[in-house]
């Protein structure tokens, strides 16, 4: 559920119906704490006034997410794991990565995924309704909206090969709950560790604590052996820290105009 603070922020409506039709790159529609912004490939992202940062690449929201998280993440991990993939997304944001994962799993029904998404700040549905991702990738819009209407902190089976649980929490709180659950249930079989991590927080210069060693140690602790970690960032310190934590680091080509991104595979506990 939205906190009282965000409920107050998001109750006032500033967007007119169909105002985003044929919008050009750089045009924005304002809301209290977020604004809708078109990217250069014709897809949309959001700009956070709180972090002074966009949710996706200005060069193309859909292309960036598809390249980093699907092509260099899920597609690669699914060739390695023969079991159901336990996937954690750090930074649900607009839900675009789930939509692209959903599309990929429809096309690849033999791949099975449980998708857990973390997000402490819920985007208001009024803005979500203005994001025409489905039009761009050839899917029905109600599929995307249904993801956002699902209750938080509950598990849903949305395809024969895809289940989802959205967690309204930040990484610190999620990690504390994860450790408490394993302690209280004496769970040491590693069945709830993650095989694939979509690491998609705001950039280091806007949200540095998410990229520092403390956060990465939490990620490493809940990552299974041979877990795939993918993110848009190619920051050198990130790669060195991941190596320190037992990951082998790869440098695939980045999305759009970026030279590199980061993919890391956990090779030791």
C-alpha positions as CSV (number, residue, x, y, z in Angstrom):
1,X,0.0,0.0,0.0
2,X,1.1,3.6,-0.5
3,X,2.4,5.3,2.6
4,X,0.4,8.3,3.9
5,X,3.0,10.6,2.6
6,X,2.7,9.3,-1.0
7,X,-1.0,9.1,-0.8
8,X,-1.1,12.8,-0.2
9,X,1.3,13.5,-3.1
10,X,-0.6,11.4,-5.6
11,X,-4.2,12.3,-5.0
12,X,-4.3,15.4,-7.2
13,X,-4.8,14.7,-10.9
14,X,-2.8,16.8,-13.4
15,X,-3.1,14.7,-16.5
16,X,-5.8,15.0,-19.1
17,X,-7.1,11.9,-21.0
18,X,-5.0,11.1,-24.1
19,X,-2.7,14.0,-23.5
20,X,0.3,11.7,-24.4
21,X,-0.9,10.9,-28.0
22,X,1.8,11.7,-30.5
23,X,4.0,13.3,-27.9
24,X,7.6,14.1,-29.1
25,X,10.9,13.4,-27.4
26,X,11.6,15.9,-24.6
27,X,7.9,16.8,-24.1
28,X,6.8,16.3,-20.5
29,X,3.5,16.1,-18.6
30,X,3.8,17.1,-15.0
31,X,2.5,15.5,-11.8
32,X,3.3,16.3,-8.2
33,X,6.5,14.2,-7.8
34,X,7.0,12.6,-11.2
35,X,6.7,13.6,-14.8
36,X,6.2,11.6,-17.9
37,X,8.9,12.0,-20.5
38,X,9.3,10.6,-24.0
39,X,12.6,9.0,-25.0
40,X,14.3,9.1,-28.4
41,X,13.0,5.7,-29.6
42,X,9.4,6.8,-29.1
43,X,8.9,5.0,-25.8
44,X,8.3,6.7,-22.5
45,X,10.0,6.9,-19.1
46,X,9.4,8.9,-15.9
47,X,11.5,11.6,-14.3
48,X,11.7,11.7,-10.6
49,X,11.8,15.2,-9.0
50,X,13.0,13.5,-5.8
51,X,16.1,12.0,-7.4
52,X,16.4,14.4,-10.3
53,X,16.8,11.4,-12.6
54,X,14.9,9.5,-15.3
55,X,13.9,5.9,-14.8
56,X,15.4,4.7,-18.1
57,X,17.8,5.8,-20.8
58,X,16.8,9.0,-22.6
59,X,17.8,7.3,-25.8
60,X,15.1,4.6,-25.4
61,X,13.3,3.1,-22.4
62,X,12.2,-0.1,-24.1
63,X,15.4,-0.8,-26.1
64,X,17.6,-0.3,-23.0
65,X,15.5,-2.6,-20.8
66,X,15.2,-5.3,-23.5
67,X,18.9,-5.3,-24.2
68,X,20.2,-5.2,-20.6
69,X,17.7,-7.3,-18.7
70,X,16.2,-9.7,-21.4
71,X,18.9,-10.3,-24.0
72,X,21.9,-10.0,-21.6
73,X,20.1,-11.3,-18.5
74,X,17.2,-13.7,-18.8
75,X,18.1,-15.1,-22.2
76,X,21.6,-15.9,-21.0
77,X,20.6,-17.3,-17.6
78,X,17.9,-19.5,-19.1
79,X,20.5,-21.3,-21.1
80,X,22.4,-22.2,-17.9
81,X,19.6,-23.0,-15.5
82,X,17.3,-26.0,-16.2
83,X,15.2,-25.4,-13.1
84,X,12.7,-22.7,-12.4
85,X,14.6,-19.4,-12.3
86,X,14.2,-17.4,-9.1
87,X,14.5,-13.8,-10.3
88,X,14.8,-10.6,-8.2
89,X,14.3,-7.2,-9.6
90,X,15.8,-4.3,-7.5
91,X,13.8,-1.3,-8.7
92,X,10.4,-2.2,-10.1
93,X,9.8,1.4,-11.2
94,X,7.3,1.4,-14.1
95,X,7.1,-2.4,-14.4
96,X,8.6,-2.3,-17.9
97,X,11.1,-5.1,-17.1
98,X,8.3,-7.4,-16.0
99,X,6.3,-6.7,-19.2
100,X,9.3,-7.6,-21.3
101,X,10.0,-10.7,-19.2
102,X,6.3,-11.7,-19.7
103,X,6.6,-11.3,-23.4
104,X,9.8,-13.3,-23.6
105,X,8.3,-16.1,-21.5
106,X,5.2,-16.3,-23.8
107,X,7.7,-16.8,-26.7
108,X,9.7,-19.3,-24.6
109,X,7.2,-21.5,-22.7
110,X,9.8,-24.0,-21.6
111,X,11.4,-21.3,-19.4
112,X,9.9,-21.0,-15.9
113,X,10.4,-17.9,-13.7
114,X,9.3,-16.7,-10.3
115,X,9.7,-12.9,-10.4
116,X,10.1,-10.9,-7.2
117,X,10.1,-7.1,-7.6
118,X,11.2,-4.6,-4.9
119,X,9.9,-1.0,-5.0
120,X,9.6,1.3,-2.0
121,X,8.0,4.2,-4.0
122,X,4.9,3.2,-5.9
123,X,4.2,5.1,-9.1
124,X,0.6,6.4,-9.2
125,X,-1.7,4.5,-11.6
126,X,-2.6,7.7,-13.3
127,X,0.9,7.9,-14.8
128,X,1.2,4.2,-15.4
129,X,-1.9,4.4,-17.6
130,X,-0.1,6.9,-19.8
131,X,2.9,4.7,-20.6
132,X,2.2,3.1,-24.0
133,X,4.8,0.3,-23.8
134,X,2.4,-2.3,-25.0
135,X,1.7,-0.4,-28.2
136,X,5.4,-0.3,-29.0
137,X,6.1,-4.0,-28.3
138,X,2.8,-5.3,-29.8
139,X,0.9,-6.4,-26.7
140,X,-2.5,-5.5,-25.2
141,X,-2.4,-2.7,-22.7
142,X,-4.6,-4.4,-20.2
143,X,-1.8,-6.9,-19.5
144,X,0.5,-4.1,-18.4
145,X,-2.2,-2.4,-16.3
146,X,-3.1,-5.7,-14.6
147,X,0.4,-6.0,-13.3
148,X,0.0,-2.7,-11.5
149,X,-3.5,-3.6,-10.1
150,X,-2.1,-6.7,-8.4
151,X,-1.9,-6.3,-4.7
152,X,1.5,-5.8,-3.2
153,X,3.2,-8.5,-1.1
154,X,1.1,-11.3,-2.6
155,X,2.2,-14.0,-5.0
156,X,0.3,-14.5,-8.3
157,X,0.6,-17.0,-11.1
158,X,0.1,-14.9,-14.2
159,X,1.3,-17.5,-16.8
160,X,1.8,-21.2,-16.6
161,X,5.5,-20.4,-16.5
162,X,5.5,-17.1,-14.6
163,X,4.6,-16.2,-11.1
164,X,5.1,-12.7,-9.6
165,X,5.3,-11.1,-6.2
166,X,5.7,-7.3,-5.9
167,X,7.3,-6.3,-2.6
168,X,6.7,-2.7,-1.4
169,X,10.0,-2.4,0.4
170,X,13.6,-1.2,-0.1
171,X,16.5,-3.5,-0.3
172,X,17.5,-3.1,3.4
173,X,14.0,-4.0,4.7
174,X,13.7,-6.9,2.2
175,X,17.0,-8.3,3.2
176,X,16.2,-8.1,6.9
177,X,12.9,-10.0,6.3
178,X,14.7,-12.6,4.1
179,X,17.3,-13.3,6.9
180,X,14.6,-13.4,9.6
181,X,12.5,-15.9,7.6
182,X,15.5,-18.2,7.0
183,X,16.5,-18.0,10.7
184,X,13.0,-18.6,12.0
185,X,12.3,-21.5,9.7
186,X,15.8,-22.9,9.9
187,X,15.9,-22.8,6.1
188,X,19.3,-23.7,4.9
189,X,18.5,-25.5,1.7
190,X,19.1,-22.4,-0.4
191,X,15.8,-22.9,-2.2
192,X,14.9,-19.2,-1.8
193,X,18.2,-17.8,-3.1
194,X,18.1,-15.9,-6.4
195,X,19.4,-17.2,-9.8
196,X,19.0,-13.9,-11.7
197,X,19.1,-10.3,-10.5
198,X,17.8,-7.3,-12.5
199,X,19.7,-4.5,-10.7
200,X,17.9,-1.4,-11.8
201,X,18.0,1.4,-9.2
202,X,18.7,5.1,-10.0
203,X,22.2,5.9,-11.1
204,X,25.1,6.1,-8.7
205,X,25.3,9.9,-8.7
206,X,21.7,10.1,-7.7
207,X,21.3,7.2,-5.3
208,X,24.8,6.2,-4.3
209,X,24.0,4.0,-1.4
210,X,22.3,1.4,-3.7
211,X,25.7,0.9,-5.4
212,X,27.9,0.8,-2.4
213,X,29.4,-2.3,-0.8
214,X,26.8,-2.6,1.9
215,X,24.0,-3.1,-0.6
216,X,26.1,-5.3,-2.9
217,X,26.9,-7.6,0.1
218,X,23.2,-8.1,0.7
219,X,22.7,-9.0,-3.0
220,X,25.6,-11.4,-2.8
221,X,24.2,-13.1,0.3
222,X,20.8,-13.8,-1.3
223,X,22.3,-14.8,-4.6
224,X,22.5,-18.5,-5.5
225,X,25.7,-20.1,-6.8
226,X,26.0,-19.1,-10.5
227,X,23.5,-16.3,-10.0
228,X,23.5,-13.9,-13.0
229,X,23.6,-10.2,-12.0
230,X,22.8,-7.7,-14.7
231,X,22.7,-3.9,-14.7
232,X,23.0,-1.0,-17.1
233,X,25.9,0.5,-15.2
234,X,29.5,-0.1,-16.3
235,X,31.1,1.7,-13.3
236,X,34.5,0.4,-12.5
237,X,34.1,0.4,-8.7
238,X,30.9,-1.7,-9.1
239,X,32.8,-4.3,-11.0
240,X,35.7,-4.4,-8.5
241,X,33.2,-4.8,-5.6
242,X,31.4,-7.6,-7.4
243,X,34.7,-9.4,-7.9
244,X,35.5,-9.0,-4.2
245,X,32.1,-10.6,-3.4
246,X,32.8,-13.7,-5.5
247,X,31.4,-12.8,-8.9
248,X,33.2,-13.1,-12.2
249,X,32.5,-10.0,-14.2
250,X,31.7,-9.7,-17.9
251,X,31.4,-6.6,-20.0
252,X,28.8,-7.0,-22.7
253,X,28.1,-4.2,-25.1
254,X,25.7,-1.7,-23.5
255,X,22.4,-0.6,-24.8
256,X,22.0,2.1,-27.4
257,X,24.9,4.6,-27.1
258,X,26.6,2.9,-24.2
259,X,29.9,1.1,-24.8
260,X,29.5,-1.4,-21.9
261,X,27.1,-2.7,-19.3
262,X,27.8,-5.2,-16.5
263,X,26.9,-8.8,-16.2
264,X,28.4,-10.8,-13.3
265,X,28.1,-14.5,-12.4
266,X,28.5,-15.6,-8.8
267,X,31.2,-18.3,-8.7
268,X,31.6,-18.7,-4.9
269,X,29.7,-18.3,-1.7
